[in-house]
Amino acid sequence: MDIVRVFESFCSTNEYFFSYGTRSVQNLLTNPDDYCKDKVHLLLEPVRRKSEVTAGVTGLSVKSRLYSGKYMFVLRDNFDLNYFNEKGTDQAESKYTTRIEPLLPLYAALEKRFIACENLDLVGHDNIDITDALDANLTGLVCTFQFRAYE
């Protein structure tokens, strides 16, 4: 199964909004119906696929494929909220507390799903906070990944 389908399946199982395409395509999803306020969105950018070849007695063969890429794991947000507690504001209403922090356990669950995939090794997976992304003001995590799938 291609890695795009793994992401799609995870989102379907968890009732997350899933979209696959370039960042410019993702930015076109500005209709409020496309970005539901309290629904988790996973926006996967194009995946890089690299074959890892080995030389054997019968010649060259593909031993594995390396998948790498980036996705946004986000919620729709209010542009006017503070990031954390600027100017002494209440951090309970901040972007971090209401949008980023709740996504961290979901990110960990996605990571566990990848680790559990047969014939797929998680090589690397990291994230960084993002706020007010794209025209729809999405806040959450920008994540990068690298997987190895064996033939």
N, C-alpha and C positions, 0 to 999 in steps of 0.2 A: 504494500500500500504506500502510495506517495505521501510525503510528509504533509502536504496541503490537506489531504483527506484525514489525516490524524488530527490536525487542528479543527477541521470542520466537524468531525465526529465528536470531539470533546465539547465543542460549543453546542452542538445539537443536544447532546446528553444533558448538558447543564442549562439549556435554554438561554444561551448567550447569543447575542447578535454576532454573526460572522461575515466578514467581507474579505475578499482576496483581490489585490490589485496594487497598482502603483500609488504612491502618496497623492498624486494629482487626481487619480480616480477616487480615492478615499475622500478627498476634499469635496468632491461633487455631491456627496451624501449629506446635504445640508437641510433636507426636508425634516422638520421635527418628527415626522412619522418614522423616518429612517433611524434617527438617534433618539430613542426613548430615554426620558430623563433618568429613571432609576434602573435601567437595564444595563448589564455589563456588555461591553462591545470588545471584540477581538478583531483588530484590523491587521491582517497579514500582508506584508509587502512581498514582491516577487522573491522566490526562493532560488538560491544558487545551488546547483547540483554539480558535484565534481566526482568523476570516477577515479577510483584508486586501483591501479593496474599492477599485477604481479607477473613475473616471467616464470613459466613452468616448463615441464618437459615437452608439452604439446604446443607451446607458444605463449603468447600473452593472454591474460584473462582478467576480467574485472573481479576483484575480490570484495570490494565494498564501494559504497557511494557516500560521499560526504555532503550533507545538506547544511546550509547556513543561511541565515537571514535575520529579519527584524520584524517585530510586530508591536502594535500598541494595544495594551490591555487597559481600557478606559471607561469612564462614565461621563455623561454629559454634565456640564457644570455651569455655574453662574460666574460670569466674568468678573463681577464686582467683589467676590469674596477674597479675603486675604489668604496668602499662602500658608502661614502658620500663626504667628501672633505679632505681626507688625503693629507698631504704634500702640502697644498694650491691648490689642483687641482680644476677644475671647477665642482661644484656639479651638474650642468645642465646635465652632461654626466655620472653621478654616477649611481650605481645599485639602490640606493634608489629612485632617481628622475625618472629614466627611466623604472624601473621594479616594485618596491614595491609600491610607491605612487599611480600609476595608478590603482593598484588592490584594494585599499582601498574602493572606491565607489562601485566596483563590489562585494566586500565582504559585504558591507552594503545592496546591492540589494538582495544578497543571504539570508541574515538574514531576510529581509522583506518577502521574499518568504516563509521562514520557519514559520514566525509568522502568515502568512495568511493561512497556511495549516489547514484544518478542522480536528478536533480530534487529533491535535498534538500541544503540548506545548513546547516552547523553554525554557529549564531550564537553560542552560548555553552555551555560545559561545564566544571563545576568540581566539586571534592570536598573533603570534610573527614573526618578520622578519626572513627570512632564505636566505642565499646566497650560490650559487655554490653547490646545493644539487644534490645528485646522480651523476652518471657518465656524465649526459647530461648538467651539470652546470645550474641548474634551480634556479631562484631567485624569491622570492615573500613572501608568508605567509604560516606558518604552523598553522593550526587552529584545535582547539578541540571543541567538541560539546556534548551536552546532551539534549535529547528530551524525552518527555513522550507522549506515544500514548495510548488513552483510548479504551477499548474494547467495 
